[in-house]
Amino acid sequence: MHSLVYMSSATEPFDEDALAEVLEHARRRNTEDGLTGMLVHRGGRFMQLLEGPYDAVLATYARIVADGRHDEVRLLVEESVHTRRFPDWSMAYDRESDGVPVPEGFSTFLDEGDRSADQSRPRELLRWFRNHPMADPTAAKGKHRREM
């Protein structure tokens, strides 16, 4: 089993409908590929932990790096693991739809936090991402290069 965590910036804003579409597609694809983990979107940034068979994890990461919807993809952790930290694949993002049923695979990680006792570096990175405000994804490009 292999695991990795990456962070990226969205090249264009994702509204709630677009995020729900990502959730549905990624959940189906990752299940087919034997992958589990968690994708978190917040403030124009993504952080994802992927785990599963080595070749499937690397092929999925390669697709993400090549995906034009991501910019500034940074690999944060890569390691071999004996057991999965996430038994299913899920996604967390800020939802504004009160009263609308929660989509399958949606995680309440951003609202409720993580009650796991897992102190691994990948899990701590997800906790950090949840607890820190995200700067505008274009901020690193410098004021003169930001879209106004």
C-alpha positions in Angstrom: 0.0 0.0 0.0 1.2 3.5 -0.9 0.0 6.9 0.4 0.7 10.4 -0.6 -0.6 13.9 0.3 -0.5 16.9 -2.1 -1.8 20.4 -2.0 -2.8 22.5 -5.1 -4.6 25.7 -6.0 -7.6 25.8 -8.3 -7.0 27.7 -11.5 -10.7 28.8 -11.5 -13.2 29.0 -8.8 -15.2 25.9 -7.9 -18.8 26.6 -6.9 -20.8 24.1 -4.8 -22.3 22.3 -7.9 -18.8 21.9 -9.4 -17.5 20.5 -6.2 -20.4 18.0 -6.0 -19.5 16.9 -9.5 -15.9 16.4 -8.5 -17.0 14.4 -5.5 -19.2 12.1 -7.7 -16.6 11.6 -10.4 -13.6 11.1 -8.1 -15.5 8.7 -5.8 -16.5 6.5 -8.7 -13.0 6.6 -10.3 -11.1 6.0 -7.0 -13.4 3.1 -6.0 -12.7 1.5 -9.4 -8.9 2.0 -8.9 -9.0 0.7 -5.3 -8.1 4.1 -3.8 -9.3 5.6 -0.6 -8.4 8.8 1.2 -9.8 12.3 1.5 -10.0 15.4 -0.7 -10.5 18.7 1.1 -11.4 22.0 -0.7 -11.2 25.3 1.0 -10.7 28.8 -0.2 -9.6 27.8 -3.7 -7.1 25.3 -2.4 -7.1 21.5 -2.5 -5.4 19.0 -0.2 -5.8 15.3 -0.8 -4.5 12.2 0.9 -4.6 9.2 -1.5 -3.9 5.6 -0.5 -4.0 2.3 -2.2 -2.0 0.2 -4.6 1.3 1.8 -5.5 0.7 2.0 -9.3 -2.9 3.3 -8.8 -1.8 6.1 -6.4 1.0 7.2 -8.7 -1.2 7.1 -11.9 -3.9 9.2 -10.1 -1.4 11.7 -8.9 0.1 12.0 -12.4 -3.4 12.7 -13.8 -3.9 15.4 -11.1 -0.6 17.1 -11.9 -1.6 17.2 -15.6 -5.1 18.4 -14.9 -5.5 22.1 -16.0 -7.9 22.7 -13.1 -4.9 22.5 -10.7 -2.0 24.9 -10.3 1.0 24.8 -8.0 0.6 21.1 -7.2 3.0 20.3 -4.4 3.7 16.8 -3.1 3.9 17.0 0.7 4.2 13.4 1.9 4.8 10.1 0.2 5.1 6.8 2.1 4.5 3.1 2.2 1.7 2.2 4.6 0.5 -1.2 6.1 -3.1 -0.2 6.6 -5.5 2.4 5.2 -6.1 5.5 7.3 -9.3 6.1 5.4 -11.4 3.0 4.7 -13.4 4.9 2.0 -12.8 7.9 -0.2 -14.5 11.1 0.8 -14.5 14.8 0.2 -14.9 17.8 2.4 -15.8 21.3 1.3 -17.9 24.2 2.6 -21.6 23.6 1.7 -24.1 26.3 1.7 -27.1 24.1 0.9 -29.2 23.9 4.1 -31.8 21.3 4.0 -30.4 19.6 0.9 -29.4 16.0 1.4 -25.6 15.4 1.9 -24.1 13.8 -1.2 -22.7 10.3 -0.8 -19.0 10.5 0.1 -19.3 14.0 1.6 -17.3 14.4 4.8 -18.1 16.7 7.7 -14.4 17.1 8.3 -14.3 20.9 7.9 -17.2 21.5 10.3 -16.7 18.7 12.8 -13.0 18.1 12.7 -11.1 14.8 13.0 -11.7 12.6 16.1 -9.1 10.1 15.0 -6.2 9.3 17.4 -3.9 8.9 14.3 -0.9 11.2 14.8 0.7 10.5 11.4 2.2 13.3 9.4 -0.5 12.9 6.6 -3.3 13.1 9.1 -1.7 16.1 10.8 -1.4 17.9 7.5 -5.2 17.5 6.9 -5.9 18.8 10.4 -3.6 21.8 9.7 -5.4 22.5 6.4 -8.7 22.5 8.2 -7.6 24.9 10.9 -5.8 27.5 9.0 -7.3 30.2 6.8 -6.3 30.0 3.2 -4.9 33.0 1.4 -6.1 33.8 -2.1 -4.6 31.1 -4.3 -3.1 33.8 -6.6 -1.4 35.6 -3.8 1.9 33.7 -4.3 2.0 35.0 -7.9 2.6 38.6 -6.6 0.2 41.5 -6.7 1.1 42.5 -10.3 0.2 39.0 -11.6 -3.1 38.5 -9.7 -6.4 38.5 -11.5 -8.3 41.6 -10.4 
